[in-house]
Amino acid sequence: MAQRSIEVFIGRLITDEGFRAAFVTNPTAAVRRFVDTGQELTPVEIAALLATQPDFWERVADRIDPRLQKANLLSDEADTWVHSER
């Protein structure tokens, strides 16, 4: 199940602008919130995600067709996503 979760996490980083912004702003909180939604990530996967350069995800997102992107319609969506459901 963890493999599927890492695929979902990376997919969200690439296609969801708000999620990506939340991760860049506070990677640990974004990972914690993702796990709190019932997704499973191994300690190795979490360490690898946290070790990735934040601008990497933006560069990857810039390379995919915009029709596959979820636009960020709220300027503070990153903050909202990280701090929701506490």
KEKE-3310 file (N, C-alpha, C; in steps of 0.2 Angstrom, whole numbers, plus 5000, padded with zeros to 4 digits):
npx = (5004:5010:5018:5008:5003:5015:5015:5003:5006:5017:5011:5001:5010:5015:5003:4995:4993:4991:4994:5007:5013:5010:5019:5031:5032:5031:5037:5037:5025:5016:5018:5014:5001:4996:4998:4990:4978:4975:4984:4998:5015:5032:5046:5058:5053:5047:5059:5066:5057:5057:5071:5072:5075:5065:5062:5063:5050:5042:5049:5046:5032:5030:5033:5023:5008:4997:4983:4983:4985:4980:4973:4978:4967:4965:4975:4981:4981:4990:4994:4981:4979:4989:4986:4973:4960:4965)
npy = (4994:5006:5009:5014:5025:5033:5036:5043:5054:5060:5062:5072:5082:5086:5089:5097:5113:5120:5110:5107:5120:5120:5110:5115:5126:5120:5106:5095:5097:5095:5082:5076:5079:5073:5059:5059:5058:5045:5039:5029:5030:5025:5027:5028:5033:5045:5052:5053:5061:5073:5076:5080:5093:5108:5116:5107:5100:5110:5113:5101:5101:5112:5106:5098:5096:5110:5107:5096:5101:5106:5121:5134:5143:5150:5162:5159:5145:5136:5138:5135:5122:5115:5118:5114:5105:5102)
npz = (5000:5003:4992:4983:4989:4989:4976:4974:4982:4975:4963:4967:4971:4959:4951:4959:4963:4975:4985:4982:4985:4999:5003:4999:5007:5020:5022:5031:5039:5028:5024:5036:5037:5025:5028:5039:5033:5031:5022:5019:5022:5021:5033:5025:5013:5017:5022:5010:5002:5010:5008:4995:4984:4985:4974:4963:4962:4957:4945:4938:4938:4929:4917:4913:4904:4906:4907:4915:4927:4943:4947:4958:4966:4977:4986:4998:4999:5002:5016:5021:5018:5025:5038:5040:5048:5061)
capx = (5000:5014:5020:5002:5003:5020:5013:4998:5009:5021:5006:4998:5015:5015:4997:4990:4997:4991:4998:5014:5015:5010:5025:5037:5031:5032:5037:5035:5018:5012:5018:5011:4994:4995:4998:4984:4972:4975:4989:5004:5022:5037:5051:5062:5049:5047:5065:5067:5053:5060:5077:5071:5075:5058:5061:5062:5043:5040:5051:5043:5025:5031:5034:5017:5002:4993:4977:4983:4986:4974:4975:4977:4962:4966:4982:4984:4979:4996:4993:4975:4980:4993:4983:4966:4958:4969)
capy = (5000:5012:5011:5018:5031:5038:5038:5048:5060:5063:5065:5078:5087:5088:5092:5101:5119:5121:5105:5109:5126:5118:5106:5119:5130:5116:5099:5090:5097:5093:5075:5073:5080:5067:5053:5059:5057:5038:5037:5026:5032:5022:5031:5029:5037:5052:5055:5054:5067:5079:5078:5083:5100:5110:5118:5101:5099:5116:5112:5095:5103:5116:5102:5094:5100:5113:5104:5091:5104:5109:5128:5136:5148:5154:5164:5156:5138:5132:5138:5132:5115:5113:5120:5112:5099:5101)
capz = (5000:5003:4985:4980:4993:4987:4969:4975:4985:4970:4958:4970:4971:4952:4948:4963:4965:4982:4989:4981:4989:5006:5004:4999:5013:5026:5020:5037:5040:5022:5024:5041:5035:5020:5032:5044:5029:5030:5017:5022:5019:5025:5035:5020:5008:5020:5022:5003:5000:5014:5006:4989:4983:4984:4967:4959:4960:4953:4938:4935:4936:4924:4911:4911:4901:4910:4908:4920:4933:4947:4948:4965:4966:4984:4987:5004:5000:5005:5023:5023:5017:5030:5044:5041:5052:5067)
cpx = (5004:5016:5014:5002:5009:5018:5007:5001:5013:5016:5003:5003:5015:5009:4993:4995:4997:4994:5005:5017:5015:5017:5031:5037:5033:5032:5035:5028:5014:5012:5014:5003:4992:4994:4992:4977:4971:4980:4995:5010:5027:5042:5056:5059:5049:5053:5067:5063:5056:5067:5077:5071:5068:5057:5060:5055:5040:5042:5048:5036:5025:5031:5028:5012:4998:4986:4977:4984:4979:4976:4974:4973:4962:4973:4985:4982:4984:4995:4986:4975:4984:4990:4976:4966:4963:4965)
cpy = (5006:5014:5016:5024:5036:5040:5043:5054:5064:5066:5071:5084:5090:5091:5097:5107:5120:5116:5106:5115:5124:5114:5110:5124:5126:5109:5094:5091:5094:5085:5072:5074:5074:5061:5053:5058:5049:5035:5034:5028:5029:5028:5033:5034:5044:5055:5057:5060:5073:5081:5080:5090:5103:5112:5113:5100:5104:5115:5106:5097:5108:5112:5098:5099:5103:5110:5098:5094:5106:5116:5130:5143:5153:5156:5161:5149:5134:5132:5135:5125:5112:5113:5117:5106:5097:5099)
cpz = (5000:4996:4982:4983:4990:4980:4969:4977:4979:4965:4961:4969:4964:4949:4952:4966:4972:4987:4988:4985:4996:5007:5004:5005:5020:5025:5025:5038:5034:5022:5030:5040:5030:5024:5037:5040:5028:5025:5021:5018:5024:5027:5029:5015:5011:5020:5015:5001:5004:5011:4999:4988:4981:4977:4962:4957:4956:4945:4935:4933:4930:4917:4909:4908:4906:4912:4913:4927:4937:4949:4955:4964:4972:4985:4993:5005:5003:5013:5025:5023:5023:5037:5045:5045:5057:5073)
residu = (MET:ALA:GLN:ARG:SER:ILE:GLU:VAL:PHE:ILE:GLY:ARG:LEU:ILE:THR:ASP:GLU:GLY:PHE:ARG:ALA:ALA:PHE:VAL:THR:ASN:PRO:THR:ALA:ALA:VAL:ARG:ARG:PHE:VAL:ASP:THR:GLY:GLN:GLU:LEU:THR:PRO:VAL:GLU:ILE:ALA:ALA:LEU:LEU:ALA:THR:GLN:PRO:ASP:PHE:TRP:GLU:ARG:VAL:ALA:ASP:ARG:ILE:ASP:PRO:ARG:LEU:GLN:LYS:ALA:ASN:LEU:LEU:SER:ASP:GLU:ALA:ASP:THR:TRP:VAL:HIS:SER:GLU:ARG)
# end
